[in-house]
Amino acid sequence: MATDFRNETRNRRHEVTESVQKQYELLPYPDRDPERELESLRYVNLDQLAAINHKCFRGQLDLSKPRRVLVAGGGTGDSTVFLAEQLRHFPAEVVHVDLSERAMNIARRRIEKRGLTDKVTWRQGSLLDLAPGNAGFFDYINCVGVLHHLDDPSAGLAALNSVLKPDGAMGLMVYGRYGRTAIYQMQRLLTLAGLQGATPSPELFAEFRRFLNKLPATNWQQHGKTIMTFIKEADDSELYDLFFHTCDQAYSVTELVKLLNTSGLHLLDFTNESRFFYQSRHIFRDSPWWSEISNKPVAEQQEMAEIYWGCVIKHAFWAAREPDRQVNTTQLNLTPGWSELSRMVNVRNSIVAHQAPVWSIDFQIRGGIKVTVNVDMSPVVRAFCELIDDQLSTGEIIQQIKQSASLCAGLAESDITPMIQKAVRSLTDHDLLFLRHPDTVSIRS
């Protein structure tokens, strides 16, 4: 009986792998044109090295030493390109693994366009076949949108964990159970209609788009328009991946944490674009229920928030073998540096020019929801933000500020450091600022 079960498992794995490989040979995902590669660099929040260092390595990831990065299920190359570009001037190797030869060739051409061929090693095959003997070990593993397409995601996670260095970290993305309710109802409809896994064709996509456009207002797909605005503009590969995929598993936060813990991993943090949707204190802090809810396991609190908002369609997060890998923001020997997000919205200059008691910035996130970041302002905090250069430590900047009588007028010396630490915490909580250890090289150097 045990042999029969193992054979059945192997056969099922082979069927799913073959089906997924066929899909991505026909429709490489996501749809990318290598000829337009140099028009812009696609930003991947999960793979920003400064964020990875801050969230997963306590700020101690030293890129002056040889590093290895794995992109497992790299598709047409968004993460591979973004990581390789950041590692251009460092002694690092990026290994790109994917089932689809056609998708991998697109990724390869994108890398060639950028002159990064010496940075990337290519390997066609399943991530399930990764092992220390054939792949070695990696400091960071990216696996986005892949595990949930496996027959047994835990086997995929175990394979990745087997090639992760003991102090390494992973950036992962799996589908969210509640936010994708409308998608799973539509998948069920297509299954009943005998269309799940149908051969892609222009006729199939044209008819499916017509079908979506005539759905009644009562259909869940219509209810979900505010959180899945991308569907209207989705290309063929995106539509097929969303609705016609033959293997698609989703997770609540509690289920996700259980999956990770079973593999000996801990969830470190979610990425900034969805972090707010897991914070139950925003929902219940004014409720008499909060005293009881706040004592529940963190994953259960996060799942309550996930259900409340109903718009988490993807869980994007970092994980590692040990918990609490984030930087301690109170350490004065760490070096602050502005994030790419801060540079995009010009946070530094905005703060330096701000004269009111509180500096604020609003971010529109999924579903049109607004998140506001507030920083209590003072001449000291303003000067601190102006002096951040990714070279001076927090303590060194504070010492410079303390030497200015005009900046510190009316303040006790003991008040200055706490004021700055509070501002640092506000900025790092929203990924506007990252910290690194002074013995590491600046990622932007």
RODO-2510 file (C-alpha; in nm, 4 decimals, decimal comma):
residues 445
     n   res          X          Y          Z
     1     m     0,0000     0,0000     0,0000
     2     a     0,2816     0,2424     0,0867
     3     t     0,4444     0,1775    -0,2512
     4     d     0,1136     0,2407    -0,4293
     5     f     0,0732     0,5715    -0,2436
     6     r     0,4255     0,6819    -0,3335
     7     n     0,3672     0,5913    -0,6972
     8     e     0,0381     0,7797    -0,6972
     9     t     0,2104     1,0853    -0,5465
    10     r     0,4893     1,0720    -0,8050
    11     n     0,2389     1,0344    -1,0873
    12     r     0,0323     1,3271    -0,9599
    13     r     0,3455     1,5411    -0,9270
    14     h     0,4467     1,4515    -1,2829
    15     e     0,1003     1,5361    -1,4182
    16     v     0,0916     1,8757    -1,2446
    17     t     0,4490     1,9597    -1,3468
    18     e     0,3768     1,8651    -1,7077
    19     s     0,0541     2,0688    -1,7120
    20     v     0,2195     2,3774    -1,5601
    21     q     0,5176     2,3508    -1,7934
    22     k     0,2867     2,3269    -2,0946
    23     q     0,0957     2,6382    -1,9846
    24     y     0,4069     2,8521    -1,9483
    25     e     0,5571     2,7296    -2,2745
    26     l     0,2404     2,8457    -2,4506
    27     l     0,1990     3,1623    -2,2424
    28     p     0,5257     3,2785    -2,0807
    29     y     0,4425     3,4697    -1,7656
    30     p     0,4422     3,7564    -1,7087
    31     d     0,4290     3,8924    -2,0639
    32     r     0,7534     4,0847    -2,1240
    33     d     0,9245     4,2267    -2,4339
    34     p     1,3073     4,2111    -2,4128
    35     e     1,3325     4,4769    -2,6842
    36     r     1,1829     4,7287    -2,4404
    37     e     1,3959     4,6187    -2,1453
    38     l     1,6070     4,9316    -2,1195
    39     e     1,3063     5,1649    -2,1052
    40     s     1,2773     5,1098    -1,7296
    41     l     1,3754     4,8798    -1,4441
    42     r     1,0766     4,6955    -1,2995
    43     y     1,0785     4,7483    -0,9238
    44     v     1,0092     4,4350    -0,7160
    45     n     0,9321     4,5360    -0,3574
    46     l     1,0087     4,1914    -0,2162
    47     d     1,3578     4,1915    -0,3704
    48     q     1,4856     4,5343    -0,2672
    49     l     1,8214     4,4398    -0,1142
    50     a     1,8170     4,7199     0,1429
    51     a     1,4792     4,5903     0,2646
    52     i     1,6017     4,2295     0,2703
    53     n     1,9060     4,3339     0,4732
    54     h     1,6899     4,5304     0,7189
    55     k     1,4102     4,2735     0,7517
    56     c     1,6002     3,9446     0,7276
    57     f     1,9676     3,9923     0,8205
    58     r     1,9575     4,2427     1,1101
    59     g     2,1331     4,4825     0,8753
    60     q     2,4412     4,2579     0,8604
    61     l     2,4302     4,1325     0,4986
    62     d     2,7722     4,2271     0,3624
    63     l     2,7668     4,2333    -0,0173
    64     s     3,1423     4,2816    -0,0399
    65     k     3,1628     3,9051     0,0236
    66     p     3,0553     3,6504    -0,2433
    67     r     2,6798     3,5889    -0,2296
    68     r     2,4433     3,3504    -0,4060
    69     v     2,0800     3,4256    -0,4871
    70     l     1,8224     3,1778    -0,6191
    71     v     1,5144     3,2780    -0,8165
    72     a     1,2999     2,9640    -0,8096
    73     g     1,0327     2,9743    -1,0779
    74     g     1,1747     3,2919    -1,2279
    75     g     0,9459     3,2984    -1,5327
    76     t     1,0259     3,5788    -1,7741
    77     g     1,2667     3,7346    -1,5292
    78     d     1,1293     4,0292    -1,3293
    79     s     1,2985     3,9278    -1,0029
    80     t     1,6085     3,7946    -1,1763
    81     v     1,6598     4,1234    -1,3599
    82     f     1,5915     4,3394    -1,0530
    83     l     1,8248     4,1390    -0,8289
    84     a     2,1020     4,1110    -1,0887
    85     e     2,0871     4,4851    -1,1548
    86     q     2,1241     4,5636    -0,7849
    87     l     2,4142     4,3168    -0,7612
    88     r     2,5873     4,4476    -1,0742
    89     h     2,8933     4,5771    -0,8868
    90     f     2,9114     4,3075    -0,6188
    91     p     3,0638     3,9547    -0,6192
    92     a     2,7330     3,7717    -0,6484
    93     e     2,5658     3,5025    -0,8592
    94     v     2,1944     3,4844    -0,9393
    95     v     2,0625     3,1382    -1,0311
    96     h     1,7399     3,1408    -1,2352
    97     v     1,5346     2,8181    -1,2314
    98     d     1,2182     2,7663    -1,4347
    99     l     1,0216     2,4869    -1,6009
   100     s     0,9543     2,6811    -1,9190
   101     e     1,2314     2,7079    -2,1755
   102     r     1,0410     2,9792    -2,3604
   103     a     0,9918     3,1925    -2,0474
   104     m     1,3550     3,1443    -1,9500
   105     n     1,4741     3,2540    -2,2942
   106     i     1,2821     3,5800    -2,2527
   107     a     1,4488     3,6328    -1,9146
   108     r     1,7879     3,5528    -2,0675
   109     r     1,7403     3,8109    -2,3433
   110     r     1,6415     4,0733    -2,0870
   111     i     1,9599     4,0046    -1,8924
   112     e     2,1643     4,0244    -2,2133
   113     k     2,0111     4,3632    -2,2940
   114     r     2,1360     4,4903    -1,9588
   115     g     2,4857     4,3505    -1,9995
   116     l     2,4472     4,1252    -1,6956
   117     t     2,5146     3,7842    -1,8508
   118     d     2,8065     3,7195    -1,6150
   119     k     2,5740     3,7591    -1,3149
   120     v     2,3145     3,4932    -1,3967
   121     t     2,3264     3,1138    -1,4221
   122     w     2,0363     2,9429    -1,5995
   123     r     1,8784     2,6112    -1,5047
   124     q     1,5683     2,4652    -1,6683
   125     g     1,3741     2,2310    -1,4446
   126     s     1,1538     2,2013    -1,1385
   127     l     1,2394     2,3590    -0,8060
   128     l     1,1363     2,0240    -0,6564
   129     d     1,4618     1,8802    -0,7893
   130     l     1,6815     2,1324    -0,6085
   131     a     1,9220     1,9814    -0,3565
   132     p     2,2553     2,0813    -0,2003
   133     g     2,4379     1,8315    -0,4185
   134     n     2,3192     1,9819    -0,7479
   135     a     2,2547     2,3441    -0,6537
   136     g     2,4684     2,4365    -0,3531
   137     f     2,3455     2,6831    -0,0929
   138     f     2,1988     3,0328    -0,1182
   139     d     2,1949     3,3473     0,0940
   140     y     1,8583     3,4588    -0,0425
   141     i     1,5872     3,2661    -0,2247
   142     n     1,3080     3,4334    -0,4197
   143     c     1,0020     3,2210    -0,4975
   144     v     0,7064     3,4289    -0,6130
   145     g     0,3797     3,2824    -0,7373
   146     v     0,5139     2,9281    -0,7628
   147     l     0,4481     2,7230    -0,4484
   148     h     0,0696     2,7568    -0,4825
   149     h     0,0897     2,5984    -0,8293
   150     l     0,2510     2,2798    -0,6961
   151     d     0,0550     1,9672    -0,6128
   152     d     0,2327     1,9655    -0,2754
   153     p     0,3533     2,3164    -0,1794
   154     s     0,5162     2,1818     0,1368
   155     a     0,7441     1,9629    -0,0768
   156     g     0,8452     2,2686    -0,2763
   157     l     0,9152     2,4676     0,0385
   158     a     1,1198     2,1794     0,1788
   159     a     1,3281     2,1690    -0,1403
   160     l     1,3961     2,5422    -0,1129
   161     n     1,4815     2,5140     0,2559
   162     s     1,7300     2,2367     0,1773
   163     v     1,9428     2,4781    -0,0275
   164     l     1,9063     2,7795     0,2030
   165     k     2,2099     2,8751     0,4099
   166     p     2,1454     2,8476     0,7870
   167     d     2,1422     3,2268     0,8202
   168     g     1,9752     3,2857     0,4826
   169     a     1,6284     3,4196     0,4054
   170     m     1,3484     3,3759     0,1545
   171     g     1,1182     3,6203    -0,0208
   172     l     0,7948     3,4372    -0,0991
   173     m     0,4520     3,5052    -0,2452
   174     v     0,1494     3,2773    -0,2307
   175     y    -0,2160     3,3443    -0,3030
   176     g    -0,4500     3,4766    -0,0337
   177     r    -0,7617     3,2737     0,0381
   178     y    -1,0160     3,5459     0,1124
   179     g    -0,9092     3,8181    -0,1292
   180     r    -0,9349     3,5773    -0,4228
   181     t    -1,2893     3,4608    -0,3462
   182     a    -1,4223     3,5958    -0,6770
   183     i    -1,1420     3,4277    -0,8720
   184     y    -1,2095     3,0887    -0,7161
   185     q    -1,5799     3,1139    -0,7854
   186     m    -1,5008     3,1863    -1,1502
   187     q    -1,2519     2,8982    -1,1608
   188     r    -1,5265     2,6703    -1,0286
   189     l    -1,7629     2,7911    -1,3003
   190     l    -1,5007     2,7183    -1,5672
   191     t    -1,4387     2,3733    -1,4193
   192     l    -1,8107     2,2925    -1,4319
   193     a    -1,8165     2,4155    -1,7917
   194     g    -1,5255     2,1857    -1,8802
   195     l    -1,2995     2,4811    -1,9607
   196     q    -1,0430     2,4613    -1,6796
   197     g    -0,7049     2,4010    -1,8425
   198     a    -0,8469     2,4635    -2,1909
   199     t    -0,5930     2,5117    -2,4696
   200     p    -0,5128     2,8846    -2,4957
   201     s    -0,6320     3,0482    -2,8174
   202     p    -0,7401     3,3941    -2,9375
   203     e    -1,0963     3,2641    -2,9581
   204     l    -1,0901     3,1418    -2,5963
   205     f    -0,9689     3,4761    -2,4634
   206     a    -1,2052     3,6816    -2,6792
   207     e    -1,5046     3,4799    -2,5622
   208     f    -1,3918     3,4878    -2,1980
   209     r    -1,3537     3,8658    -2,2076
   210     r    -1,7038     3,8960    -2,3534
   211     f    -1,8275     3,6703    -2,0750
   212     l    -1,6604     3,8819    -1,8033
   213     n    -1,8041     4,2014    -1,9499
   214     k    -2,1620     4,0757    -1,9284
   215     l    -2,1507     3,9457    -1,5709
   216     p    -2,4389     4,0788    -1,3584
   217     a    -2,3795     4,3227    -1,0749
   218     t    -2,4577     4,0434    -0,8280
   219     n    -2,1603     3,8313    -0,9401
   220     w    -1,8630     3,8205    -0,7023
   221     q    -1,6342     3,9166    -0,9883
   222     q    -1,8176     4,2480    -1,0068
   223     h    -1,7924     4,2931    -0,6293
   224     g    -1,4172     4,2433    -0,6553
   225     k    -1,3543     4,5134    -0,9142
   226     t    -1,2250     4,7601    -0,6562
   227     i    -0,9472     4,5241    -0,5438
   228     m    -0,8731     4,3561    -0,8769
   229     t    -0,8618     4,6557    -1,1068
   230     f    -0,5865     4,4894    -1,3097
   231     i    -0,8241     4,2303    -1,4580
   232     k    -0,9777     4,4800    -1,6995
   233     e    -0,6369     4,5439    -1,8596
   234     a    -0,4990     4,1900    -1,8149
   235     d    -0,3221     4,0351    -2,1135
   236     d    -0,3843     3,6769    -2,2245
   237     s    -0,1145     3,5220    -2,0050
   238     e    -0,2476     3,7057    -1,6988
   239     l    -0,6075     3,6016    -1,7656
   240     y    -0,5111     3,2390    -1,8153
   241     d    -0,2956     3,2352    -1,5026
   242     l    -0,5793     3,3818    -1,2961
   243     f    -0,8736     3,1785    -1,4164
   244     f    -0,7699     2,8733    -1,6184
   245     h    -0,4732     2,7403    -1,4195
   246     t    -0,5087     2,3700    -1,3427
   247     c    -0,3348     2,3827    -1,0026
   248     d    -0,4014     2,6754    -0,7715
   249     q    -0,3956     2,6677    -0,3909
   250     a    -0,4563     2,9615    -0,1583
   251     y    -0,3805     3,0314     0,2066
   252     s    -0,5123     3,2283     0,4986
   253     v    -0,2440     3,3760     0,7245
   254     t    -0,2927     3,0961     0,9768
   255     e    -0,2567     2,8321     0,7055
   256     l     0,0481     3,0117     0,5692
   257     v     0,2221     3,0205     0,9080
   258     k     0,1453     2,6506     0,9560
   259     l     0,2972     2,5725     0,6135
   260     l     0,6122     2,7665     0,7039
   261     n     0,6459     2,6203     1,0524
   262     t     0,6081     2,2667     0,9177
   263     s     0,9155     2,3354     0,7055
   264     g     1,1087     2,4853     0,9966
   265     l     1,0599     2,8452     0,8817
   266     h     0,9247     3,1603     1,0469
   267     l     0,7358     3,4479     0,8881
   268     l     0,9429     3,7635     0,9410
   269     d     0,7299     4,0391     0,7877
   270     f     0,4952     4,1220     0,5025
   271     t     0,5928     4,3680     0,2316
   272     n     0,4905     4,7286     0,2684
   273     e     0,2130     4,7399     0,0075
   274     s    -0,0066     4,5030     0,2117
   275     r     0,1351     4,5150     0,5677
   276     f    -0,1471     4,7408     0,6873
   277     f    -0,4086     4,4767     0,6021
   278     y    -0,2673     4,2353     0,8619
   279     q    -0,2714     4,4769     1,1569
   280     s    -0,5756     4,3946     1,3685
   281     r    -0,5097     4,6801     1,6130
   282     h    -0,6367     4,9271     1,3516
   283     i    -0,9687     4,7432     1,3509
   284     f    -1,0268     4,6544     1,7155
   285     r    -0,8270     4,8987     1,9308
   286     d    -1,1405     5,1031     2,0123
   287     s    -1,3494     4,7900     2,0685
   288     p    -1,4184     4,6184     2,4029
   289     w    -1,3083     4,2997     2,2234
   290     w    -0,9494     4,4237     2,1856
   291     s    -0,8300     4,3131     2,5311
   292     e    -0,9123     3,9524     2,4425
   293     i    -0,8147     3,9683     2,0748
   294     s    -0,4737     4,1215     2,1530
   295     n    -0,3830     3,8094     2,3522
   296     k    -0,4522     3,5708     2,0668
   297     p    -0,1702     3,4219     1,8544
   298     v    -0,0328     3,6786     1,6100
   299     a    -0,1319     3,4704     1,3055
   300     e    -0,4942     3,4582     1,4235
   301     q    -0,4970     3,8346     1,4772
   302     q    -0,3558     3,8809     1,1283
   303     e    -0,6144     3,6475     0,9767
   304     m    -0,8934     3,8439     1,1428
   305     a    -0,7601     4,1577     0,9754
   306     e    -0,7218     3,9702     0,6466
   307     i    -1,0892     3,8704     0,6597
   308     y    -1,2010     4,2168     0,7718
   309     w    -1,0452     4,3919     0,4722
   310     g    -1,1113     4,1091     0,2267
   311     c    -0,8629     4,2409    -0,0278
   312     v    -0,5407     4,0467     0,0349
   313     i    -0,5148     3,8602    -0,2941
   314     k    -0,1463     3,7774    -0,2446
   315     h     0,0667     3,7190     0,0637
   316     a     0,4124     3,8648    -0,0115
   317     f     0,6545     3,8191     0,2772
   318     w     1,0001     3,7246     0,4014
   319     a     1,0818     3,4079     0,5950
   320     a     1,3830     3,2500     0,7644
   321     r     1,4730     2,9608     0,9935
   322     e     1,4837     3,1792     1,3019
   323     p     1,2400     3,4540     1,4048
   324     d     1,3182     3,8149     1,4905
   325     r     1,5689     3,8811     1,2158
   326     q     1,4820     4,2485     1,1760
   327     v     1,7132     4,5348     1,2620
   328     n     1,6907     4,6811     1,6113
   329     t     1,6051     5,0394     1,5199
   330     t     1,7247     5,1743     1,8560
   331     q     2,0887     5,0820     1,7873
   332     l     2,2837     5,4027     1,7344
   333     n     2,5746     5,2369     1,5518
   334     l     2,3569     5,1451     1,2522
   335     t     2,3650     5,3457     0,9298
   336     p     2,0327     5,4824     0,7973
   337     g     1,9612     5,5100     0,4261
   338     w     1,6550     5,6224     0,2317
   339     s     1,4606     5,3476     0,0566
   340     e     1,3718     5,3397    -0,3117
   341     l     1,0136     5,4219    -0,2133
   342     s     1,1370     5,7346    -0,0344
   343     r     1,3314     5,8396    -0,3399
   344     m     1,0295     5,7864    -0,5628
   345     v     0,8178     6,0270    -0,3567
   346     n     1,1042     6,2578    -0,2482
   347     v     1,0586     6,2026     0,1260
   348     r     1,3893     6,3580     0,2353
   349     n     1,3359     6,6926     0,0657
   350     s     0,9730     6,7008     0,1733
   351     i     1,0700     6,6567     0,5392
   352     v     1,3549     6,9077     0,5220
   353     a     1,1206     7,1727     0,3795
   354     h     0,8380     7,0965     0,6253
   355     q     0,7807     7,3494     0,9054
   356     a     0,4596     7,2223     1,0694
   357     p     0,4666     7,0123     1,3919
   358     v     0,3797     6,6887     1,2094
   359     w     0,5003     6,5738     0,8678
   360     s     0,2585     6,3408     0,6870
   361     i     0,2439     6,1472     0,3655
   362     d    -0,0473     5,9441     0,2291
   363     f    -0,0174     5,6219     0,0320
   364     q    -0,3058     5,4776    -0,1673
   365     i    -0,3038     5,1002    -0,1329
   366     r    -0,5336     4,8273    -0,2587
   367     g    -0,9034     4,9032    -0,2784
   368     g    -0,8444     5,2780    -0,2688
   369     i    -0,7593     5,2611     0,1019
   370     k    -0,5358     5,5406     0,2299
   371     v    -0,2508     5,4822     0,4756
   372     t    -0,1013     5,7899     0,6406
   373     v     0,2543     5,8031     0,7748
   374     n     0,3110     6,0653     1,0448
   375     v     0,6434     6,1874     1,1815
   376     d     0,6593     6,4312     1,4741
   377     m     0,8740     6,7197     1,3556
   378     s     1,1278     6,9456     1,5241
   379     p     1,4471     7,1173     1,4101
   380     v     1,6377     6,8156     1,5451
   381     v     1,4367     6,5602     1,3450
   382     r     1,4486     6,7795     1,0352
   383     a     1,8281     6,8077     1,0624
   384     f     1,8624     6,4338     1,1188
   385     c     1,6710     6,3554     0,7990
   386     e     1,8762     6,6099     0,6053
   387     l     2,2044     6,4502     0,7200
   388     i     2,1113     6,0919     0,6258
   389     d     2,3586     5,9924     0,3536
   390     d     2,3870     5,6098     0,3822
   391     q     2,7356     5,6588     0,5302
   392     l     2,6989     5,8221     0,8725
   393     s     2,5546     5,6147     1,1572
   394     t     2,2550     5,7307     1,3587
   395     g     2,4868     5,8015     1,6512
   396     e     2,7270     6,0052     1,4370
   397     i     2,4419     6,2174     1,3039
   398     i     2,3127     6,2739     1,6572
   399     q     2,6563     6,3888     1,7693
   400     q     2,6668     6,6432     1,4861
   401     i     2,3233     6,7719     1,5846
   402     k     2,4192     6,8044     1,9508
   403     q     2,7035     7,0348     1,8506
   404     s     2,4529     7,2875     1,7125
   405     a     2,3251     7,5201     1,9827
   406     s     2,0488     7,6573     1,7592
   407     l     1,9085     7,3119     1,6771
   408     c     1,9078     7,2019     2,0386
   409     a     1,7768     7,5245     2,1900
   410     g     1,5230     7,4551     2,4625
   411     l     1,5937     7,0804     2,4643
   412     a     1,7574     6,8698     2,7302
   413     e     2,0387     6,6642     2,5795
   414     s     1,8645     6,3486     2,7023
   415     d     1,5583     6,4338     2,4873
   416     i     1,7403     6,4421     2,1542
   417     t     1,8134     6,0731     2,1004
   418     p     1,4574     5,9533     2,1881
   419     m     1,3084     6,2119     1,9498
   420     i     1,5235     6,0849     1,6653
   421     q     1,4646     5,7187     1,7499
   422     k     1,0886     5,7792     1,7390
   423     a     1,1204     5,9345     1,3921
   424     v     1,3406     5,6462     1,2753
   425     r     1,0804     5,3985     1,3972
   426     s     0,7996     5,5779     1,2115
   427     l     1,0002     5,5840     0,8888
   428     t     1,1270     5,2254     0,9092
   429     d     0,7804     5,0909     0,9973
   430     h     0,6666     5,2034     0,6519
   431     d     0,9829     5,1103     0,4603
   432     l     1,0800     5,4712     0,3995
   433     l     1,4115     5,4208     0,5772
   434     f     1,6354     5,1157     0,6175
   435     l     1,9292     5,0534     0,8496
   436     r     2,2487     4,8553     0,7969
   437     h     2,5434     4,7516     1,0109
   438     p     2,8490     4,9803     0,9796
   439     d     3,0721     4,6869     0,8810
   440     t     2,8659     4,6212     0,5667
   441     v     2,9010     4,7946     0,2335
   442     s     2,6289     5,0331     0,1214
   443     i     2,3986     4,8567    -0,1224
   444     r     2,3838     5,1772    -0,3242
   445     s     2,7625     5,2224    -0,3385
***
